[in-house]
Amino acid sequence: MWSRLIVIAITVLLLGSCKTKQKVVLPAHKDPVETNEVHAATIKTFELSNLDFHSFSGRAKTKIEMNKQVHDVTVNLRIQRDKAIWLSVTAALGIEIARVLITPDSVKILNKLQGEYIAKPFHYIYHYTNQGVTFSTLQDLLLANVSSNLLRTNNVQVASSSDEFIVVGIKDELSYQYRINKENRPFNFLLQEVGGDENLEAFYGDFAKTNGYNFPQNMALNIIGEQVSLKAQLSYNRVTFNENIELPFSVSNRYKVID
């Protein structure tokens, strides 16, 4: 049973959103002309600080807490930029329990221990989250990039202090908040459906340069909703960029297709 929960949990981490106690609050308005010009320039700086890559591969020791049960797994994540997100989950003794492949057009989930297979169009994820979430949004979430898709809105504001920037906005019925360090990399991201109870919160820490890329070695994702309570802590022990990667995903006849 625990393996089934882990499979669902990892899938929700990629596809879902959650409720948190924190709410997105827009900063007080300033002069509209001045604000728009300053915001546009600042946001452009954040976008230019995003990781510019063509492939990513990482392995992370992961602790998942779901409904007060804790499980330790290893997550192998590979991303072919703007084309595919591939995820493999292994438990004790290196036994693979799940494999996920997401493209801009499709979602495929292979539950190896239960012998089950799901293949759906990308809009399947809207069973879990708002339709404003795109493939690019998921990709940016996993790489600690600010989402240009979310930032392209007139309803966005920027505030700053001595050690951080705060960006808040609303786009496609989603409200969001980024807290960004002085190296223009986000260390906290909050996403929630406007008027709803489904939110996602991510924390990024221990940034380190890998092949010239400023990438967080630790990531925490918190999901608290009506039907799930989930926390995941990922600690990367291997990260590479721009290497040739493979995204193997084959399904034998022994797997039961789940509608």
Disulfide bonds with the S-S distance in Angstrom:
none
